[in-house]
Amino acid sequence: MTKRNLYLVLFAGLVPLAVPVMANAADAASNYYAQQQTDPVHDWSGIYAGVHGGVSSEGFPNPFSSKSGWQFGGQVGANMQSGVIVYGAELDGSHSGGAKHKLGGGAELQRTWSGAAKVRAGMTFDKTLVYGTAGYGVAKFKPKGTVVSDEKWEGGYLLGGGVEQAFAGNISAKVEYNYVDYGDVTSVVSGGARRTDDLSSHTVKAGLNYRF
């Protein structure tokens, strides 16, 4: 079984376990709102735009690792709310500096740009939103070291999650984790040999959103 299929099997297996947890959390959130009748409930609905920055790597993003790089970009999206459930869609794009995939034998690929189209859904506790996200991520890989093939875009499935906190004036701040599996990426190294590597990325980022 390939790594990609293993992730999909694990994800599918966790879905039935997550349903009762979500149901219990929804009951807890409903009870919370019943106890807060004197306070207005925050409305997450609407279109938003914002900026983000973070760290990305082929492994868990350690800012002190030579394989990790900083990432800066922006996002736009829309939320809809039904009771305690918030759901929507988001597009984001980032410039990556220094996030490297070391392939061995002096061969490296560096991610320079990345983007994603994703849906997200979660549960709100008034001004705090806890959510999961899934979609499709792409990245532009630049040859480094002994890699002689051209720059190219690769894409794969994205999974992640985060927490967003709303403040006054339609501003909110978030912390989010994204995992992207690009699958098998083929490169040409010095001498004309071709190699294929299973590549993925891990990104932790913080951002600000403004809801219109």
PyMOL CGO cylinders between C-alpha atoms (Angstrom):
from pymol import cmd
from pymol.cgo import CYLINDER

trace = [
    CYLINDER, 0.00, 0.00, 0.00, 1.39, 3.39, -0.98, 0.3, 1, 1, 1, 1, 1, 1,
    CYLINDER, 1.39, 3.39, -0.98, 1.76, 6.23, 1.54, 0.3, 1, 1, 1, 1, 1, 1,
    CYLINDER, 1.76, 6.23, 1.54, -1.05, 8.16, -0.19, 0.3, 1, 1, 1, 1, 1, 1,
    CYLINDER, -1.05, 8.16, -0.19, -3.48, 5.22, 0.03, 0.3, 1, 1, 1, 1, 1, 1,
    CYLINDER, -3.48, 5.22, 0.03, -2.52, 4.67, 3.67, 0.3, 1, 1, 1, 1, 1, 1,
    CYLINDER, -2.52, 4.67, 3.67, -3.41, 8.28, 4.52, 0.3, 1, 1, 1, 1, 1, 1,
    CYLINDER, -3.41, 8.28, 4.52, -6.77, 7.94, 2.73, 0.3, 1, 1, 1, 1, 1, 1,
    CYLINDER, -6.77, 7.94, 2.73, -7.58, 4.69, 4.55, 0.3, 1, 1, 1, 1, 1, 1,
    CYLINDER, -7.58, 4.69, 4.55, -6.71, 6.23, 7.93, 0.3, 1, 1, 1, 1, 1, 1,
    CYLINDER, -6.71, 6.23, 7.93, -8.75, 9.33, 7.14, 0.3, 1, 1, 1, 1, 1, 1,
    CYLINDER, -8.75, 9.33, 7.14, -11.77, 7.25, 6.12, 0.3, 1, 1, 1, 1, 1, 1,
    CYLINDER, -11.77, 7.25, 6.12, -11.44, 5.14, 9.26, 0.3, 1, 1, 1, 1, 1, 1,
    CYLINDER, -11.44, 5.14, 9.26, -11.45, 8.18, 11.51, 0.3, 1, 1, 1, 1, 1, 1,
    CYLINDER, -11.45, 8.18, 11.51, -14.65, 9.65, 10.04, 0.3, 1, 1, 1, 1, 1, 1,
    CYLINDER, -14.65, 9.65, 10.04, -17.08, 7.29, 11.90, 0.3, 1, 1, 1, 1, 1, 1,
    CYLINDER, -17.08, 7.29, 11.90, -15.21, 7.96, 15.15, 0.3, 1, 1, 1, 1, 1, 1,
    CYLINDER, -15.21, 7.96, 15.15, -15.45, 11.71, 14.64, 0.3, 1, 1, 1, 1, 1, 1,
    CYLINDER, -15.45, 11.71, 14.64, -19.27, 11.76, 14.19, 0.3, 1, 1, 1, 1, 1, 1,
    CYLINDER, -19.27, 11.76, 14.19, -20.24, 11.09, 17.86, 0.3, 1, 1, 1, 1, 1, 1,
    CYLINDER, -20.24, 11.09, 17.86, -17.50, 13.43, 19.02, 0.3, 1, 1, 1, 1, 1, 1,
    CYLINDER, -17.50, 13.43, 19.02, -18.90, 16.20, 16.81, 0.3, 1, 1, 1, 1, 1, 1,
    CYLINDER, -18.90, 16.20, 16.81, -22.42, 15.47, 18.08, 0.3, 1, 1, 1, 1, 1, 1,
    CYLINDER, -22.42, 15.47, 18.08, -21.33, 15.72, 21.72, 0.3, 1, 1, 1, 1, 1, 1,
    CYLINDER, -21.33, 15.72, 21.72, -19.43, 18.91, 20.97, 0.3, 1, 1, 1, 1, 1, 1,
    CYLINDER, -19.43, 18.91, 20.97, -22.51, 20.37, 19.31, 0.3, 1, 1, 1, 1, 1, 1,
    CYLINDER, -22.51, 20.37, 19.31, -24.59, 19.60, 22.42, 0.3, 1, 1, 1, 1, 1, 1,
    CYLINDER, -24.59, 19.60, 22.42, -21.93, 21.24, 24.59, 0.3, 1, 1, 1, 1, 1, 1,
    CYLINDER, -21.93, 21.24, 24.59, -21.87, 24.31, 22.38, 0.3, 1, 1, 1, 1, 1, 1,
    CYLINDER, -21.87, 24.31, 22.38, -25.70, 24.53, 22.42, 0.3, 1, 1, 1, 1, 1, 1,
    CYLINDER, -25.70, 24.53, 22.42, -25.68, 24.36, 26.22, 0.3, 1, 1, 1, 1, 1, 1,
    CYLINDER, -25.68, 24.36, 26.22, -23.05, 27.08, 26.29, 0.3, 1, 1, 1, 1, 1, 1,
    CYLINDER, -23.05, 27.08, 26.29, -25.24, 29.39, 24.21, 0.3, 1, 1, 1, 1, 1, 1,
    CYLINDER, -25.24, 29.39, 24.21, -28.25, 28.67, 26.40, 0.3, 1, 1, 1, 1, 1, 1,
    CYLINDER, -28.25, 28.67, 26.40, -26.25, 29.93, 29.37, 0.3, 1, 1, 1, 1, 1, 1,
    CYLINDER, -26.25, 29.93, 29.37, -25.15, 33.09, 27.55, 0.3, 1, 1, 1, 1, 1, 1,
    CYLINDER, -25.15, 33.09, 27.55, -28.57, 34.53, 26.67, 0.3, 1, 1, 1, 1, 1, 1,
    CYLINDER, -28.57, 34.53, 26.67, -27.56, 38.03, 27.73, 0.3, 1, 1, 1, 1, 1, 1,
    CYLINDER, -27.56, 38.03, 27.73, -24.61, 38.17, 25.31, 0.3, 1, 1, 1, 1, 1, 1,
    CYLINDER, -24.61, 38.17, 25.31, -24.96, 38.41, 21.51, 0.3, 1, 1, 1, 1, 1, 1,
    CYLINDER, -24.96, 38.41, 21.51, -23.61, 35.39, 19.60, 0.3, 1, 1, 1, 1, 1, 1,
    CYLINDER, -23.61, 35.39, 19.60, -20.87, 36.21, 17.09, 0.3, 1, 1, 1, 1, 1, 1,
    CYLINDER, -20.87, 36.21, 17.09, -21.90, 35.78, 13.45, 0.3, 1, 1, 1, 1, 1, 1,
    CYLINDER, -21.90, 35.78, 13.45, -19.15, 34.26, 11.26, 0.3, 1, 1, 1, 1, 1, 1,
    CYLINDER, -19.15, 34.26, 11.26, -21.12, 34.57, 8.01, 0.3, 1, 1, 1, 1, 1, 1,
    CYLINDER, -21.12, 34.57, 8.01, -19.73, 36.68, 5.20, 0.3, 1, 1, 1, 1, 1, 1,
    CYLINDER, -19.73, 36.68, 5.20, -16.86, 37.21, 2.78, 0.3, 1, 1, 1, 1, 1, 1,
    CYLINDER, -16.86, 37.21, 2.78, -13.39, 37.76, 4.19, 0.3, 1, 1, 1, 1, 1, 1,
    CYLINDER, -13.39, 37.76, 4.19, -9.83, 38.46, 3.06, 0.3, 1, 1, 1, 1, 1, 1,
    CYLINDER, -9.83, 38.46, 3.06, -6.54, 38.43, 4.90, 0.3, 1, 1, 1, 1, 1, 1,
    CYLINDER, -6.54, 38.43, 4.90, -2.82, 37.73, 5.10, 0.3, 1, 1, 1, 1, 1, 1,
    CYLINDER, -2.82, 37.73, 5.10, -0.74, 34.97, 6.65, 0.3, 1, 1, 1, 1, 1, 1,
    CYLINDER, -0.74, 34.97, 6.65, 2.82, 33.95, 7.43, 0.3, 1, 1, 1, 1, 1, 1,
    CYLINDER, 2.82, 33.95, 7.43, 4.37, 30.76, 8.67, 0.3, 1, 1, 1, 1, 1, 1,
    CYLINDER, 4.37, 30.76, 8.67, 6.92, 27.99, 8.34, 0.3, 1, 1, 1, 1, 1, 1,
    CYLINDER, 6.92, 27.99, 8.34, 6.87, 25.12, 5.84, 0.3, 1, 1, 1, 1, 1, 1,
    CYLINDER, 6.87, 25.12, 5.84, 8.98, 21.98, 5.41, 0.3, 1, 1, 1, 1, 1, 1,
    CYLINDER, 8.98, 21.98, 5.41, 8.95, 18.44, 4.05, 0.3, 1, 1, 1, 1, 1, 1,
    CYLINDER, 8.95, 18.44, 4.05, 8.83, 17.27, 7.68, 0.3, 1, 1, 1, 1, 1, 1,
    CYLINDER, 8.83, 17.27, 7.68, 7.33, 18.98, 10.70, 0.3, 1, 1, 1, 1, 1, 1,
    CYLINDER, 7.33, 18.98, 10.70, 8.26, 22.65, 10.17, 0.3, 1, 1, 1, 1, 1, 1,
    CYLINDER, 8.26, 22.65, 10.17, 11.17, 23.50, 12.43, 0.3, 1, 1, 1, 1, 1, 1,
    CYLINDER, 11.17, 23.50, 12.43, 12.21, 27.14, 11.75, 0.3, 1, 1, 1, 1, 1, 1,
    CYLINDER, 12.21, 27.14, 11.75, 15.82, 26.24, 12.60, 0.3, 1, 1, 1, 1, 1, 1,
    CYLINDER, 15.82, 26.24, 12.60, 16.04, 23.35, 10.11, 0.3, 1, 1, 1, 1, 1, 1,
    CYLINDER, 16.04, 23.35, 10.11, 17.92, 23.81, 6.84, 0.3, 1, 1, 1, 1, 1, 1,
    CYLINDER, 17.92, 23.81, 6.84, 14.96, 22.19, 5.05, 0.3, 1, 1, 1, 1, 1, 1,
    CYLINDER, 14.96, 22.19, 5.05, 12.37, 24.62, 6.44, 0.3, 1, 1, 1, 1, 1, 1,
    CYLINDER, 12.37, 24.62, 6.44, 11.46, 27.97, 4.91, 0.3, 1, 1, 1, 1, 1, 1,
    CYLINDER, 11.46, 27.97, 4.91, 9.30, 30.98, 5.70, 0.3, 1, 1, 1, 1, 1, 1,
    CYLINDER, 9.30, 30.98, 5.70, 6.04, 31.40, 3.85, 0.3, 1, 1, 1, 1, 1, 1,
    CYLINDER, 6.04, 31.40, 3.85, 4.02, 34.60, 3.31, 0.3, 1, 1, 1, 1, 1, 1,
    CYLINDER, 4.02, 34.60, 3.31, 0.78, 35.15, 1.43, 0.3, 1, 1, 1, 1, 1, 1,
    CYLINDER, 0.78, 35.15, 1.43, -2.89, 35.96, 1.48, 0.3, 1, 1, 1, 1, 1, 1,
    CYLINDER, -2.89, 35.96, 1.48, -6.31, 34.35, 1.40, 0.3, 1, 1, 1, 1, 1, 1,
    CYLINDER, -6.31, 34.35, 1.40, -9.91, 35.09, 0.44, 0.3, 1, 1, 1, 1, 1, 1,
    CYLINDER, -9.91, 35.09, 0.44, -12.97, 33.11, 1.41, 0.3, 1, 1, 1, 1, 1, 1,
    CYLINDER, -12.97, 33.11, 1.41, -16.59, 32.98, 2.47, 0.3, 1, 1, 1, 1, 1, 1,
    CYLINDER, -16.59, 32.98, 2.47, -18.32, 31.57, 5.55, 0.3, 1, 1, 1, 1, 1, 1,
    CYLINDER, -18.32, 31.57, 5.55, -21.89, 30.46, 6.14, 0.3, 1, 1, 1, 1, 1, 1,
    CYLINDER, -21.89, 30.46, 6.14, -23.30, 29.69, 9.56, 0.3, 1, 1, 1, 1, 1, 1,
    CYLINDER, -23.30, 29.69, 9.56, -26.10, 27.39, 10.68, 0.3, 1, 1, 1, 1, 1, 1,
    CYLINDER, -26.10, 27.39, 10.68, -26.49, 27.33, 14.45, 0.3, 1, 1, 1, 1, 1, 1,
    CYLINDER, -26.49, 27.33, 14.45, -23.11, 26.39, 15.91, 0.3, 1, 1, 1, 1, 1, 1,
    CYLINDER, -23.11, 26.39, 15.91, -21.82, 25.01, 12.58, 0.3, 1, 1, 1, 1, 1, 1,
    CYLINDER, -21.82, 25.01, 12.58, -19.71, 27.22, 10.29, 0.3, 1, 1, 1, 1, 1, 1,
    CYLINDER, -19.71, 27.22, 10.29, -18.73, 26.08, 6.80, 0.3, 1, 1, 1, 1, 1, 1,
    CYLINDER, -18.73, 26.08, 6.80, -17.31, 27.68, 3.69, 0.3, 1, 1, 1, 1, 1, 1,
    CYLINDER, -17.31, 27.68, 3.69, -14.55, 27.77, 1.08, 0.3, 1, 1, 1, 1, 1, 1,
    CYLINDER, -14.55, 27.77, 1.08, -11.17, 29.49, 0.80, 0.3, 1, 1, 1, 1, 1, 1,
    CYLINDER, -11.17, 29.49, 0.80, -8.45, 30.25, -1.76, 0.3, 1, 1, 1, 1, 1, 1,
    CYLINDER, -8.45, 30.25, -1.76, -4.92, 31.04, -0.64, 0.3, 1, 1, 1, 1, 1, 1,
    CYLINDER, -4.92, 31.04, -0.64, -1.56, 31.73, -2.22, 0.3, 1, 1, 1, 1, 1, 1,
    CYLINDER, -1.56, 31.73, -2.22, 1.94, 32.02, -0.76, 0.3, 1, 1, 1, 1, 1, 1,
    CYLINDER, 1.94, 32.02, -0.76, 5.54, 32.75, -1.63, 0.3, 1, 1, 1, 1, 1, 1,
    CYLINDER, 5.54, 32.75, -1.63, 7.90, 30.21, -0.08, 0.3, 1, 1, 1, 1, 1, 1,
    CYLINDER, 7.90, 30.21, -0.08, 11.53, 30.92, 0.64, 0.3, 1, 1, 1, 1, 1, 1,
    CYLINDER, 11.53, 30.92, 0.64, 13.90, 28.12, 1.52, 0.3, 1, 1, 1, 1, 1, 1,
    CYLINDER, 13.90, 28.12, 1.52, 11.51, 25.18, 1.90, 0.3, 1, 1, 1, 1, 1, 1,
    CYLINDER, 11.51, 25.18, 1.90, 13.65, 22.35, 0.45, 0.3, 1, 1, 1, 1, 1, 1,
    CYLINDER, 13.65, 22.35, 0.45, 13.13, 18.71, -0.40, 0.3, 1, 1, 1, 1, 1, 1,
    CYLINDER, 13.13, 18.71, -0.40, 16.50, 16.94, -0.17, 0.3, 1, 1, 1, 1, 1, 1,
    CYLINDER, 16.50, 16.94, -0.17, 16.35, 13.97, -2.53, 0.3, 1, 1, 1, 1, 1, 1,
    CYLINDER, 16.35, 13.97, -2.53, 19.80, 12.54, -1.87, 0.3, 1, 1, 1, 1, 1, 1,
    CYLINDER, 19.80, 12.54, -1.87, 23.01, 12.53, -3.88, 0.3, 1, 1, 1, 1, 1, 1,
    CYLINDER, 23.01, 12.53, -3.88, 23.09, 16.33, -3.91, 0.3, 1, 1, 1, 1, 1, 1,
    CYLINDER, 23.09, 16.33, -3.91, 19.68, 16.60, -5.61, 0.3, 1, 1, 1, 1, 1, 1,
    CYLINDER, 19.68, 16.60, -5.61, 17.20, 19.10, -4.17, 0.3, 1, 1, 1, 1, 1, 1,
    CYLINDER, 17.20, 19.10, -4.17, 13.89, 20.71, -5.07, 0.3, 1, 1, 1, 1, 1, 1,
    CYLINDER, 13.89, 20.71, -5.07, 12.85, 24.01, -3.50, 0.3, 1, 1, 1, 1, 1, 1,
    CYLINDER, 12.85, 24.01, -3.50, 9.26, 25.23, -3.25, 0.3, 1, 1, 1, 1, 1, 1,
    CYLINDER, 9.26, 25.23, -3.25, 8.96, 28.85, -4.37, 0.3, 1, 1, 1, 1, 1, 1,
    CYLINDER, 8.96, 28.85, -4.37, 5.19, 29.38, -4.73, 0.3, 1, 1, 1, 1, 1, 1,
    CYLINDER, 5.19, 29.38, -4.73, 2.19, 27.51, -3.42, 0.3, 1, 1, 1, 1, 1, 1,
    CYLINDER, 2.19, 27.51, -3.42, -1.58, 27.79, -3.48, 0.3, 1, 1, 1, 1, 1, 1,
    CYLINDER, -1.58, 27.79, -3.48, -4.68, 25.92, -2.41, 0.3, 1, 1, 1, 1, 1, 1,
    CYLINDER, -4.68, 25.92, -2.41, -8.42, 25.67, -2.99, 0.3, 1, 1, 1, 1, 1, 1,
    CYLINDER, -8.42, 25.67, -2.99, -10.14, 24.20, 0.03, 0.3, 1, 1, 1, 1, 1, 1,
    CYLINDER, -10.14, 24.20, 0.03, -13.36, 23.83, 1.95, 0.3, 1, 1, 1, 1, 1, 1,
    CYLINDER, -13.36, 23.83, 1.95, -13.53, 24.17, 5.69, 0.3, 1, 1, 1, 1, 1, 1,
    CYLINDER, -13.53, 24.17, 5.69, -16.10, 23.34, 8.33, 0.3, 1, 1, 1, 1, 1, 1,
    CYLINDER, -16.10, 23.34, 8.33, -16.13, 23.65, 12.07, 0.3, 1, 1, 1, 1, 1, 1,
    CYLINDER, -16.13, 23.65, 12.07, -17.87, 24.55, 15.28, 0.3, 1, 1, 1, 1, 1, 1,
    CYLINDER, -17.87, 24.55, 15.28, -18.10, 27.96, 16.84, 0.3, 1, 1, 1, 1, 1, 1,
    CYLINDER, -18.10, 27.96, 16.84, -18.04, 28.78, 20.53, 0.3, 1, 1, 1, 1, 1, 1,
    CYLINDER, -18.04, 28.78, 20.53, -19.17, 32.39, 20.13, 0.3, 1, 1, 1, 1, 1, 1,
    CYLINDER, -19.17, 32.39, 20.13, -15.99, 34.20, 19.00, 0.3, 1, 1, 1, 1, 1, 1,
    CYLINDER, -15.99, 34.20, 19.00, -13.84, 31.06, 18.81, 0.3, 1, 1, 1, 1, 1, 1,
    CYLINDER, -13.84, 31.06, 18.81, -14.02, 28.84, 15.73, 0.3, 1, 1, 1, 1, 1, 1,
    CYLINDER, -14.02, 28.84, 15.73, -12.44, 25.36, 15.63, 0.3, 1, 1, 1, 1, 1, 1,
    CYLINDER, -12.44, 25.36, 15.63, -12.37, 23.89, 12.13, 0.3, 1, 1, 1, 1, 1, 1,
    CYLINDER, -12.37, 23.89, 12.13, -11.00, 21.28, 9.76, 0.3, 1, 1, 1, 1, 1, 1,
    CYLINDER, -11.00, 21.28, 9.76, -10.09, 21.87, 6.13, 0.3, 1, 1, 1, 1, 1, 1,
    CYLINDER, -10.09, 21.87, 6.13, -9.58, 19.76, 3.00, 0.3, 1, 1, 1, 1, 1, 1,
    CYLINDER, -9.58, 19.76, 3.00, -8.90, 20.50, -0.64, 0.3, 1, 1, 1, 1, 1, 1,
    CYLINDER, -8.90, 20.50, -0.64, -6.24, 20.60, -3.35, 0.3, 1, 1, 1, 1, 1, 1,
    CYLINDER, -6.24, 20.60, -3.35, -2.82, 22.21, -2.98, 0.3, 1, 1, 1, 1, 1, 1,
    CYLINDER, -2.82, 22.21, -2.98, -0.22, 23.10, -5.63, 0.3, 1, 1, 1, 1, 1, 1,
    CYLINDER, -0.22, 23.10, -5.63, 3.43, 24.15, -5.44, 0.3, 1, 1, 1, 1, 1, 1,
    CYLINDER, 3.43, 24.15, -5.44, 6.11, 25.32, -7.85, 0.3, 1, 1, 1, 1, 1, 1,
    CYLINDER, 6.11, 25.32, -7.85, 9.35, 23.34, -7.51, 0.3, 1, 1, 1, 1, 1, 1,
    CYLINDER, 9.35, 23.34, -7.51, 12.69, 24.93, -8.42, 0.3, 1, 1, 1, 1, 1, 1,
    CYLINDER, 12.69, 24.93, -8.42, 15.68, 22.68, -9.23, 0.3, 1, 1, 1, 1, 1, 1,
    CYLINDER, 15.68, 22.68, -9.23, 18.63, 22.89, -6.85, 0.3, 1, 1, 1, 1, 1, 1,
    CYLINDER, 18.63, 22.89, -6.85, 21.90, 21.02, -6.49, 0.3, 1, 1, 1, 1, 1, 1,
    CYLINDER, 21.90, 21.02, -6.49, 22.30, 18.29, -9.11, 0.3, 1, 1, 1, 1, 1, 1,
    CYLINDER, 22.30, 18.29, -9.11, 18.72, 18.58, -10.44, 0.3, 1, 1, 1, 1, 1, 1,
    CYLINDER, 18.72, 18.58, -10.44, 18.78, 19.87, -14.04, 0.3, 1, 1, 1, 1, 1, 1,
    CYLINDER, 18.78, 19.87, -14.04, 15.09, 19.61, -15.01, 0.3, 1, 1, 1, 1, 1, 1,
    CYLINDER, 15.09, 19.61, -15.01, 12.99, 22.78, -15.36, 0.3, 1, 1, 1, 1, 1, 1,
    CYLINDER, 12.99, 22.78, -15.36, 10.82, 24.43, -12.73, 0.3, 1, 1, 1, 1, 1, 1,
    CYLINDER, 10.82, 24.43, -12.73, 7.36, 22.90, -12.63, 0.3, 1, 1, 1, 1, 1, 1,
    CYLINDER, 7.36, 22.90, -12.63, 4.07, 22.85, -10.74, 0.3, 1, 1, 1, 1, 1, 1,
    CYLINDER, 4.07, 22.85, -10.74, 2.88, 19.79, -8.84, 0.3, 1, 1, 1, 1, 1, 1,
    CYLINDER, 2.88, 19.79, -8.84, -0.33, 19.26, -6.91, 0.3, 1, 1, 1, 1, 1, 1,
    CYLINDER, -0.33, 19.26, -6.91, -2.05, 16.91, -4.50, 0.3, 1, 1, 1, 1, 1, 1,
    CYLINDER, -2.05, 16.91, -4.50, -4.65, 16.58, -1.77, 0.3, 1, 1, 1, 1, 1, 1,
    CYLINDER, -4.65, 16.58, -1.77, -4.60, 18.85, 1.29, 0.3, 1, 1, 1, 1, 1, 1,
    CYLINDER, -4.60, 18.85, 1.29, -5.75, 18.13, 4.85, 0.3, 1, 1, 1, 1, 1, 1,
    CYLINDER, -5.75, 18.13, 4.85, -5.55, 20.40, 7.85, 0.3, 1, 1, 1, 1, 1, 1,
    CYLINDER, -5.55, 20.40, 7.85, -7.24, 22.26, 10.66, 0.3, 1, 1, 1, 1, 1, 1,
    CYLINDER, -7.24, 22.26, 10.66, -7.06, 25.36, 12.78, 0.3, 1, 1, 1, 1, 1, 1,
    CYLINDER, -7.06, 25.36, 12.78, -8.46, 27.73, 15.37, 0.3, 1, 1, 1, 1, 1, 1,
    CYLINDER, -8.46, 27.73, 15.37, -9.72, 31.25, 14.60, 0.3, 1, 1, 1, 1, 1, 1,
    CYLINDER, -9.72, 31.25, 14.60, -10.50, 33.94, 17.18, 0.3, 1, 1, 1, 1, 1, 1,
    CYLINDER, -10.50, 33.94, 17.18, -12.72, 36.93, 16.37, 0.3, 1, 1, 1, 1, 1, 1,
    CYLINDER, -12.72, 36.93, 16.37, -12.13, 40.42, 17.74, 0.3, 1, 1, 1, 1, 1, 1,
    CYLINDER, -12.13, 40.42, 17.74, -13.95, 43.73, 17.48, 0.3, 1, 1, 1, 1, 1, 1,
    CYLINDER, -13.95, 43.73, 17.48, -14.25, 45.45, 14.12, 0.3, 1, 1, 1, 1, 1, 1,
    CYLINDER, -14.25, 45.45, 14.12, -14.75, 42.30, 12.00, 0.3, 1, 1, 1, 1, 1, 1,
    CYLINDER, -14.75, 42.30, 12.00, -11.12, 41.26, 12.52, 0.3, 1, 1, 1, 1, 1, 1,
    CYLINDER, -11.12, 41.26, 12.52, -10.08, 37.72, 13.41, 0.3, 1, 1, 1, 1, 1, 1,
    CYLINDER, -10.08, 37.72, 13.41, -6.77, 35.91, 13.93, 0.3, 1, 1, 1, 1, 1, 1,
    CYLINDER, -6.77, 35.91, 13.93, -6.08, 32.27, 13.13, 0.3, 1, 1, 1, 1, 1, 1,
    CYLINDER, -6.08, 32.27, 13.13, -3.48, 29.53, 13.50, 0.3, 1, 1, 1, 1, 1, 1,
    CYLINDER, -3.48, 29.53, 13.50, -3.68, 26.75, 10.90, 0.3, 1, 1, 1, 1, 1, 1,
    CYLINDER, -3.68, 26.75, 10.90, -1.85, 23.55, 9.94, 0.3, 1, 1, 1, 1, 1, 1,
    CYLINDER, -1.85, 23.55, 9.94, -1.83, 22.19, 6.38, 0.3, 1, 1, 1, 1, 1, 1,
    CYLINDER, -1.83, 22.19, 6.38, -0.50, 18.89, 5.04, 0.3, 1, 1, 1, 1, 1, 1,
    CYLINDER, -0.50, 18.89, 5.04, -0.19, 18.48, 1.26, 0.3, 1, 1, 1, 1, 1, 1,
    CYLINDER, -0.19, 18.48, 1.26, 0.73, 15.21, -0.48, 0.3, 1, 1, 1, 1, 1, 1,
    CYLINDER, 0.73, 15.21, -0.48, 2.15, 15.93, -3.95, 0.3, 1, 1, 1, 1, 1, 1,
    CYLINDER, 2.15, 15.93, -3.95, 2.56, 12.26, -4.79, 0.3, 1, 1, 1, 1, 1, 1,
    CYLINDER, 2.56, 12.26, -4.79, 5.35, 11.07, -7.09, 0.3, 1, 1, 1, 1, 1, 1,
    CYLINDER, 5.35, 11.07, -7.09, 7.43, 13.94, -8.50, 0.3, 1, 1, 1, 1, 1, 1,
    CYLINDER, 7.43, 13.94, -8.50, 9.87, 13.15, -11.32, 0.3, 1, 1, 1, 1, 1, 1,
    CYLINDER, 9.87, 13.15, -11.32, 13.17, 15.01, -11.71, 0.3, 1, 1, 1, 1, 1, 1,
    CYLINDER, 13.17, 15.01, -11.71, 16.16, 14.79, -14.04, 0.3, 1, 1, 1, 1, 1, 1,
    CYLINDER, 16.16, 14.79, -14.04, 19.59, 14.93, -12.40, 0.3, 1, 1, 1, 1, 1, 1,
    CYLINDER, 19.59, 14.93, -12.40, 23.07, 15.54, -13.80, 0.3, 1, 1, 1, 1, 1, 1,
    CYLINDER, 23.07, 15.54, -13.80, 23.97, 12.90, -16.38, 0.3, 1, 1, 1, 1, 1, 1,
    CYLINDER, 23.97, 12.90, -16.38, 20.38, 12.60, -17.61, 0.3, 1, 1, 1, 1, 1, 1,
    CYLINDER, 20.38, 12.60, -17.61, 19.14, 10.08, -15.07, 0.3, 1, 1, 1, 1, 1, 1,
    CYLINDER, 19.14, 10.08, -15.07, 15.49, 10.36, -14.01, 0.3, 1, 1, 1, 1, 1, 1,
    CYLINDER, 15.49, 10.36, -14.01, 14.34, 9.86, -10.46, 0.3, 1, 1, 1, 1, 1, 1,
    CYLINDER, 14.34, 9.86, -10.46, 10.90, 9.83, -8.83, 0.3, 1, 1, 1, 1, 1, 1,
    CYLINDER, 10.90, 9.83, -8.83, 10.29, 10.89, -5.23, 0.3, 1, 1, 1, 1, 1, 1,
    CYLINDER, 10.29, 10.89, -5.23, 7.13, 10.90, -3.11, 0.3, 1, 1, 1, 1, 1, 1,
    CYLINDER, 7.13, 10.90, -3.11, 6.97, 14.50, -1.83, 0.3, 1, 1, 1, 1, 1, 1,
    CYLINDER, 6.97, 14.50, -1.83, 4.77, 16.19, 0.77, 0.3, 1, 1, 1, 1, 1, 1,
    CYLINDER, 4.77, 16.19, 0.77, 4.78, 19.36, 2.83, 0.3, 1, 1, 1, 1, 1, 1,
    CYLINDER, 4.78, 19.36, 2.83, 3.81, 20.44, 6.33, 0.3, 1, 1, 1, 1, 1, 1,
    CYLINDER, 3.81, 20.44, 6.33, 2.95, 24.08, 6.98, 0.3, 1, 1, 1, 1, 1, 1,
    CYLINDER, 2.95, 24.08, 6.98, 2.06, 25.93, 10.19, 0.3, 1, 1, 1, 1, 1, 1,
    CYLINDER, 2.06, 25.93, 10.19, 0.88, 29.50, 9.68, 0.3, 1, 1, 1, 1, 1, 1,
    CYLINDER, 0.88, 29.50, 9.68, -0.73, 32.38, 11.54, 0.3, 1, 1, 1, 1, 1, 1,
    CYLINDER, -0.73, 32.38, 11.54, -2.97, 34.91, 9.83, 0.3, 1, 1, 1, 1, 1, 1,
    CYLINDER, -2.97, 34.91, 9.83, -5.37, 37.83, 10.11, 0.3, 1, 1, 1, 1, 1, 1,
    CYLINDER, -5.37, 37.83, 10.11, -8.75, 38.08, 8.37, 0.3, 1, 1, 1, 1, 1, 1,
    CYLINDER, -8.75, 38.08, 8.37, -11.12, 40.97, 7.84, 0.3, 1, 1, 1, 1, 1, 1,
    CYLINDER, -11.12, 40.97, 7.84, -14.78, 40.09, 7.27, 0.3, 1, 1, 1, 1, 1, 1,
    CYLINDER, -14.78, 40.09, 7.27, -16.77, 42.40, 4.98, 0.3, 1, 1, 1, 1, 1, 1,
]
cmd.load_cgo(trace, "trace")
